[in-house]
Amino acid sequence: MTATTTANGVAARAVDVWKVYGSGEAQVIALRGVNIELERGRFTAIMGPSGSGKSTLMHCLAGLDSVTRGTVEIGGTVLTGLSDKALTTLRRDKVGFVFQQFNLLPTLNAKENILLPLSIAGVKPDPTWFERVIESIGLSDRLGHRPSQLSGGQQQRVACARALASRPEVVFADEPTGNLDSRSGAEVLGFLRTSVREFGQTIVMVTHDPNAAAYADRVVFLADGQIVDELREPTAGSVLDKLKSLDTPEVCADVLGEGTASGGVA
Amino acid sequence: MFRATIRSLLNRKLRLILSTLAVVLGVMFVSGAFVLTDTIGRSFDALFTTAYSTVDVQIIRTPRSEAGVQDASVAEPVPASLIDDLEPVTGIRKITGTIILDGARVISPNTGKIISGGMGVPNFGGNWTGEDDLVKLRQGRGPSEDTEVVINASLAKAGTFSVGSQIEILLPATGTDDPTGETTQSRRRTFTVCGIFGYAGGRDSVTGETYVAFTTPAAQRLMLGTTDAFSEIDILVADGSSPTAVRDAIRDRIGPDYRVNTGKDAAKEQSDFLKDQLKFFNYILLGFATIALFVGIFIILNTFSIIVAQRMRELALMRAIGASRRQVLVAVLLEAGILGLIASGIGLLCGIGVGAGLAAAAVTFIEGMELAGLGVPLTAVIASFGVGIPVTLIAALIPAVKASRIAPIAALQESTIPDKPLTRLTIGGIVVTLAGNVALALGLTDHAGGHELLAAFAGILTTFVGIALLTPIIARPAVSALGRLLAWSTPGELGRRNTARNPRRTAITAAALMVGVALVTAISTLFSSATVSTRTMLDETLHADLLVYGIQTGQNPPTFHPNLLVTTRQQADVEAVAGYWYDVARSDDGQTMVSATDDLAAFIAISGSKTTQGRGTRLAPGEIVIDSRMAKEHHLTLGSTVRYGLTRADDRDFTVIGIYQRNEIIWGPVLSIEDAQDFRARDPQLAFINLRDGANVEAMKAMIDGMLVDSPDISVVDRSGYLEQQTSMLNMLLGFIQVLLALAMVIAVLGVINTLILSIFERTRELGLLRAVGLSRAQTTRMITVEAVVISLFGALLGIVVGAGLGAAVVQALRDEGYTTIAFPYGLMAIYLALAALVGVIAAVFPAARASRLNVLTAIAHE
C-alpha cells in the first residue's frame, strides 16, 4: 500500500477530550470536551485565536501531552494510559513533527537529520521513498550540509522531510511557517500539500495565518477550548471571514501559555 | 550590577556548587593540614609537659650532633660522680640519677611477639627511682633485686602481666657481653614483675610506651653497659628557687661537656622535634591540596566559560544598555569571588572536621596520648581564604575577559560567535609544554641550582597546563576515533557527535581527568620500574641462598645475636656467611650510610661484587673499603683517610685499604665489626648465607629459624622470599598513593558531571526534539553515557600517555640510582582505563536522569 489517495478511514481521533491545567483558583480549562476525527490522507488545519487551545489540542493528539479526560487514538492505538516508553515508540513509528523553530540537530547534516527517526528506531530507510521525499523538498544537492549552512526555509523543508521519512500515520506541524518569510513559507506549505496529494500523507497543522490555512483541505476552528466551526476546501478569504465572525466575543485566556503563540526573536 | 551578579549566582546554584566542590576539597586539605598539625602539636606540648612535670632541670651529656638530642636509644653515660659536683649549687631540693633508654623489648607471653605501643613508640628500660608526683605504684613494690622489674600499667595490660609474673625481655647489646646470659645466642632474659606503676591522672602510660624499670645497678649494666653512670640527671629545685637560676648555676659549674636545660625547655625540645617530624604529613596534605586545586582550576574555568557562553545574550544586553566592558569583567569576577569565598568557607569548615578527625585517628595509634582540644589556628583561616579565593578568581579570569569582549550587537543576533581557530592555542600549548619539559629536565638532572624538587614539580604542573592547551586540537581526532568504538547505535553516535561538537569544552574536562591519571600512571611507572629493576638487580647480583633480617618499624633496627653468625658458619652445608651491620654516620657530606661485616670476602662475593684495588679480606679496626664511585667522587685512593663520626663515638679517621665495585647491595664505606660496636645497633641486622651445592635449603632454613626463637622480629627467608619482600613494600606504598590520587580523579569526575549538566541544559531543546521524534529514555541515557565515557576515556588515555612519559623521564633520570629498566605497568594502565570508563558511566547517571526526565513540551519550547 504505497499511497492512499482516497480519504478512507481515520488516522487520528479525539473523543471528548478535556485538558485542565492547575487546580482550584488557578485552574485553567484548555480543552472542553473536544471531539475530532482526522481523516487519513487529508491536510487539516487547526485555527483559533491565541489561548483557544489549538496547540494544546495538537500536543494531546500527538501524544506529547496527556489528556485530563477522554481518549486520543492514533492509527487505531489508544494513547490514553500508555507508558512513557510506549508513547515514545508510538511517536517514533506513527507520528512526525514539524516545529516552528525547525529544531534540527546541529551535529547532523541534512540527510542525517532526515533519517534521524529511522536510525533511532534502528530501521533501514526505504531508498525509493527517501529519493521521492528528497526530490520533492528540492534539496538533493544540500544533503551534506549542516543546519547552520542552510537558510531558514531550507531548514524547515529538511524538518518536513524528517517528519515524512518514516511514513508516519500523522504529521503534526506546529506553526511551521511562523519563523519564515512568506516566500519560504509558501514553499514549505506547498511541500506539505504535495505530500498529502501525492503520497497520501495525513497532516495536521496548527496555524494562525489564514494564508497558510488555505493550503489545507479542511480547517477546524477552536475557541475557548471547544471546536466551534469548520470549513472544507478553504481559501484565504473564506478563512478570514470565518475568523472575523468568530472574533466578536473574544475570550481572553492568555494564561494558557501556548509556547508557540508568541515565540520569536527577542 | 551587584544585584544582577547575585541573581545570576542564585539562578545557577547546582552548576556552581558542583564546580566549586573542587575548591572546597582543595581548601579542605589546606585547612585540614593546619588544624591537624596544630592539634597534634598542642597534644605533644601537653604530653611532654606532663612527662617533664617532675623535672625542673635536666642534665645530659652534650650530644655529638644536634640529631642526638632526641635519641632515646643512645645516650652517653653521665658519671654518678657528677652528682657530688653539684653539691655547692644552691637551690636544689632533690637530685635523681635516671636511666631511661629505648630498647628493652618485652616478648608477649600470649603471642610470642614484641609488645609495642605503635610504630616508633619507644620500649623504655630504666631504673626505678621511686614514686613522685607523676609516677605512682599501683600494685606491688619497687625492685630490690637485679632479677626484679617494675613495669608500667600499659605494658602489664598488653602482656597480661601481674605482680609475680615472669617477664621475658630482649635487652639491647651494650657492648659488654653479659656472661650470666641464659643462652649464648640470645639477648633474652627473664625477670620477675614485682610491681606495676601508672601515672598521675590514672594514665597507664605517657604515650603508649612500654616501660620496664630495673634496680639502678641492673639498669646501668643492662641498658647502659656501665656502672656508676646514668643517662640523665634530674633535678627538682627548692621552693622559692627558679629553675633557670639553678640551670645557669649548674652550667657554670660543670661546663660544656653537659647540656643543662630546664624541664620546660627539654619538654619543648622534645615536642618540637616530634612536631618537625609531623611536617612531613603536612607536606603530603598540602601536596594533595595543590593537586586538588590545580584540577579545580580546570573545572571552574570550564564552568565559567560555558556559563559565559550561555549568557552571551544577557551580557550583550547589559553592554547594549550601557554597561562598560569593565563592569562586565568585574561582574563575572565578582561572581567568581563570591563563589570562591563561599567555597573557601565551606572548605575551611570541612578541613577543621578532617583535621580533627585525622588528629583523633593519629592519637588512637598512640595509646594513652590525650588529644588537645580542637583549635582553629589563624593560619588555617588565612590560608584557606588566601588560597581558595585567588584560585577561583584565576580560573574565572579568562572567561571573564571573554565575557567583557562580547559586543553589544550579540544581543540582537541569533547566532553564536564561532570559535576562533585553535592555532594560537596550539602554539601556546607547544611553547608551555616545552617550557614545562625544560623545567622538569633541569629539576631531574640536578641543574636547577638547588631547587631541583621545586623545578621538577613546577615543570610537571606547567607540562600539564601545556598539554591541556594542546588537548583541543588532539580532541577532535581522538574523540572521533574513541567515539567510533562506542557509537554502534544511533544514541551512541549522537553522543559521540556531542563530544566532538565543542572541542575546547571536551578538552578542558578531559584535561582535568588527565592530571590525576597522569600522576598515578607516572608513579606506577616509577614503582614498576623500581620493582623490575630491583628484581633484575638482585637476581643478577645477590648470591645468597638464605637471608636473615627483620623489618624496621622504630628507631632501633631489629637485630640478632652475633653468635648466630658463628653457629651458622659451623654448619656443614654452609659455604659462607656474611653478617651485616649498618648505621648513619656523621661525615663531611653531612650524613653517610656506613656498614660493617664480619666476613668481607664473603660479603663481596655474595653481593656479586669484586675487589678492584687493594685488599678485600678481613678488616682491622680503623680500616675501611670503599666503592669505586665513592673513590672517584671523593678522590680517594688506597691509604687515604676518611673521617666519620659513628653514633656512639667521636669523629675519627679511617684508612682506605681496598676499593670494590659498587652495586645496589654493597656500596659505601664498609667497616670492621670492632668499629661496628660504635654503631647505634651493636648487633648485626642482616646475614647473607651461601650454601654449598646440593645443600638442603629447607632444612637449613628450619635450623636457623630454630635459632631465632628469641628474636621475634627477625626471620629467615630464601632468595625468592627476599625478592618478594623487597618489592611488596613498594606495592603497599603504591596502593597508598593511588588511594590519595584517586581524589584528583574524584574531582575530575565532578568536572565531567558539571560539563554534562551544563551541556544538557544548553541542549534542552534538542533533547526535547529527540524525545519527540522517538528517542526513548533508555536511549537518551545511552547517548549521554557515551558522551561521558568518551570524555573520560579521552582524559584517561591522555593521562596514561603523559604519565608514562613523565614516569619514563624520571626513571631515566634516576638511572644511576639503580633504576636500570623502564617497565610500564600495563596491567595497571588497563585498570586505570577501565576505571575511567566506569567513571564516565557514573558521571553520566545524574545528568542522564535529568535529561531523560525532561518534559518534552517545555524542552522544545525552551529558549
Boltz contact constraints between the chains, C-beta under 6 A:
constraints:
  - contact:
      token1: [A, 59]
      token2: [B, 857]
      max_distance: 6.0
  - contact:
      token1: [A, 64]
      token2: [B, 856]
      max_distance: 6.0
  - contact:
      token1: [A, 64]
      token2: [B, 857]
      max_distance: 6.0
  - contact:
      token1: [A, 65]
      token2: [B, 857]
      max_distance: 6.0
  - contact:
      token1: [A, 85]
      token2: [B, 776]
      max_distance: 6.0
  - contact:
      token1: [A, 88]
      token2: [B, 774]
      max_distance: 6.0
  - contact:
      token1: [A, 88]
      token2: [B, 776]
      max_distance: 6.0
  - contact:
      token1: [A, 91]
      token2: [B, 774]
      max_distance: 6.0
  - contact:
      token1: [A, 92]
      token2: [B, 774]
      max_distance: 6.0
  - contact:
      token1: [A, 97]
      token2: [B, 772]
      max_distance: 6.0
  - contact:
      token1: [A, 103]
      token2: [B, 769]
      max_distance: 6.0
  - contact:
      token1: [A, 105]
      token2: [B, 766]
      max_distance: 6.0
  - contact:
      token1: [A, 107]
      token2: [B, 497]
      max_distance: 6.0
  - contact:
      token1: [A, 107]
      token2: [B, 501]
      max_distance: 6.0
  - contact:
      token1: [A, 117]
      token2: [B, 773]
      max_distance: 6.0
  - contact:
      token1: [A, 117]
      token2: [B, 774]
      max_distance: 6.0
  - contact:
      token1: [A, 119]
      token2: [B, 490]
      max_distance: 6.0
  - contact:
      token1: [A, 120]
      token2: [B, 490]
      max_distance: 6.0
  - contact:
      token1: [A, 120]
      token2: [B, 774]
      max_distance: 6.0
  - contact:
      token1: [A, 120]
      token2: [B, 775]
      max_distance: 6.0
  - contact:
      token1: [A, 259]
      token2: [B, 861]
      max_distance: 6.0
